[in-house]
Amino acid sequence: MFKHPQRFGYLRQIEVDPRFRRRGVGESLLDDAAVRSAKLGLSRVVLDVWAFNDAAQGLFNSVGFSAFGSKLVLDIKLNQDHG
């Protein structure tokens, strides 16, 4: 209703063994995701990152990812009285 349909790559999870961090491994994985997405004709790669994960955000920003919207959650407590 608000936008035309879009096709994009979604990176569900990425993790680098702590022994190999800060050696370009994460950057290479993200670059590969972008290259594969481009070959499929996709114009964007999307991922989620925890707000507290500064290291991951630094990596993603360093390769060109930028903030795009945000998620808000409401945790529902079961058996809660609504009186």
Buried (B, 14 or more C-beta within 10 A) or exposed (E): EEEEEEEEBEBEEBEBEEEEEEEEEBBEBBEEBBEEBEEEEBEEBBBEBEEEEEEBBEBBEEBEBEEEEEEEEEEEEEEEEEE
